[in-house]
Amino acid sequence: QPLRKLKVGDTFYEPTMALHSVSRNPSKTANTRLLAVILHPRDAKELVILEKPKH
């Protein structure tokens, strides 16, 4: 998906097992706060997806 700039109150969804590889604060003066909610099966063995090495 293309990069997007979120505003106050915006939401976004990432599907299961998606790799979130880019995040940055576009402001040089203000802090960014983000609330993440992760839903997963109780028997999930891994919650982290390792990024494949770039060759």
Backbone as CSV, one residue per row, in Angstrom:
resi,resn,N_x,N_y,N_z,CA_x,CA_y,CA_z,C_x,C_y,C_z
1,GLN,0.835,-1.183,0.000,0.000,0.000,0.000,0.876,1.241,0.000
2,PRO,0.401,2.306,-0.593,1.179,3.545,-0.584,1.218,4.147,0.827
3,LEU,2.235,4.957,1.091,2.326,5.651,2.372,1.175,6.635,2.498
4,ARG,0.682,6.830,3.719,-0.326,7.856,3.937,-0.043,8.582,5.238
5,LYS,-0.472,9.811,5.285,-0.294,10.642,6.470,-1.612,10.647,7.234
6,LEU,-1.579,10.176,8.473,-2.782,10.111,9.286,-2.950,11.403,10.069
7,LYS,-4.208,11.813,10.227,-4.536,12.996,11.014,-5.159,12.537,12.335
8,VAL,-5.311,13.449,13.267,-5.938,13.135,14.550,-7.281,12.463,14.311
9,GLY,-7.508,11.328,14.950,-8.770,10.611,14.828,-8.816,9.600,13.700
10,ASP,-7.846,9.619,12.791,-7.814,8.643,11.702,-7.525,7.247,12.254
11,THR,-7.970,6.251,11.536,-7.697,4.863,11.900,-7.151,4.132,10.685
12,PHE,-6.509,3.005,10.939,-6.097,2.148,9.836,-6.127,0.708,10.303
13,TYR,-6.175,-0.199,9.369,-6.264,-1.628,9.645,-5.143,-2.333,8.903
14,GLU,-4.526,-3.267,9.568,-3.543,-4.126,8.915,-4.018,-5.559,9.071
15,PRO,-4.082,-6.314,7.991,-4.557,-7.691,8.085,-3.577,-8.573,8.861
16,THR,-4.060,-9.713,9.292,-3.242,-10.679,10.006,-1.980,-11.013,9.226
17,MET,-0.871,-11.087,9.933,0.443,-11.435,9.383,0.972,-10.408,8.384
18,ALA,0.465,-9.185,8.429,1.008,-8.116,7.581,2.265,-7.569,8.246
19,LEU,3.239,-7.201,7.458,4.477,-6.634,7.974,4.394,-5.113,7.894
20,HIS,4.398,-4.465,9.048,4.361,-2.997,9.111,5.809,-2.534,9.150
21,SER,6.336,-2.113,8.017,7.773,-1.845,7.928,8.139,-0.361,7.929
22,VAL,7.156,0.527,7.818,7.468,1.958,7.779,6.556,2.695,8.751
23,SER,7.156,3.479,9.617,6.393,4.410,10.453,7.340,5.528,10.859
24,ARG,6.855,6.735,10.756,7.664,7.875,11.168,6.750,9.062,11.472
25,ASN,7.246,9.935,12.296,6.517,11.132,12.676,6.868,12.236,11.684
26,PRO,5.898,12.749,10.925,6.200,13.792,9.944,6.486,15.158,10.577
27,SER,6.142,15.324,11.857,6.358,16.618,12.518,7.752,16.679,13.137
28,LYS,8.395,17.812,12.977,9.709,18.010,13.596,9.577,18.610,14.996
29,THR,8.352,19.051,15.372,8.178,19.732,16.657,7.210,19.036,17.611
30,ALA,6.286,18.244,17.116,5.270,17.627,17.973,5.485,16.117,18.074
31,ASN,5.132,15.573,19.223,5.195,14.126,19.402,3.997,13.463,18.742
32,THR,4.158,12.221,18.381,3.064,11.425,17.842,2.691,10.370,18.867
33,ARG,1.390,10.182,19.077,0.916,9.117,19.961,0.045,8.189,19.138
34,LEU,0.215,6.906,19.358,-0.498,5.892,18.592,-0.981,4.818,19.546
35,LEU,-2.219,4.407,19.397,-2.774,3.311,20.182,-2.950,2.127,19.242
36,ALA,-2.305,1.024,19.558,-2.414,-0.180,18.727,-3.163,-1.252,19.506
37,VAL,-4.107,-1.894,18.848,-4.846,-3.011,19.424,-4.559,-4.220,18.554
38,ILE,-4.041,-5.273,19.170,-3.690,-6.482,18.424,-4.577,-7.621,18.909
39,LEU,-5.334,-8.191,17.995,-6.179,-9.343,18.307,-5.526,-10.574,17.700
40,HIS,-5.398,-11.613,18.488,-4.778,-12.836,17.987,-5.365,-14.035,18.719
41,PRO,-5.284,-15.218,18.105,-5.771,-16.422,18.782,-4.955,-16.694,20.052
42,ARG,-5.588,-17.256,21.065,-4.888,-17.560,22.317,-3.710,-18.502,22.107
43,ASP,-3.808,-19.383,21.125,-2.742,-20.366,20.914,-1.698,-19.896,19.894
44,ALA,-1.696,-18.621,19.561,-0.720,-18.107,18.592,0.694,-18.324,19.123
45,LYS,1.554,-18.859,18.280,2.936,-19.139,18.676,3.841,-17.929,18.450
46,GLU,3.551,-17.130,17.427,4.385,-15.978,17.104,3.509,-14.749,16.879
47,LEU,3.964,-13.631,17.354,3.262,-12.370,17.115,4.122,-11.405,16.324
48,VAL,5.342,-11.799,16.024,6.278,-10.951,15.293,6.624,-11.626,13.977
49,ILE,6.599,-10.861,12.906,7.000,-11.367,11.596,8.365,-10.777,11.300
50,LEU,9.342,-11.615,11.077,10.680,-11.128,10.764,10.763,-10.731,9.304
51,GLU,11.373,-9.596,9.053,11.542,-9.115,7.686,12.621,-9.937,7.002
52,LYS,12.387,-10.301,5.744,13.375,-11.068,4.990,14.578,-10.184,4.683
53,PRO,15.793,-10.741,4.806,16.988,-9.939,4.497,16.992,-9.479,3.048
54,LYS,17.504,-8.265,2.827,17.614,-7.740,1.462,18.974,-8.124,0.913
55,HIS,19.003,-8.676,-0.282,20.279,-9.102,-0.890,20.666,-8.167,-1.988
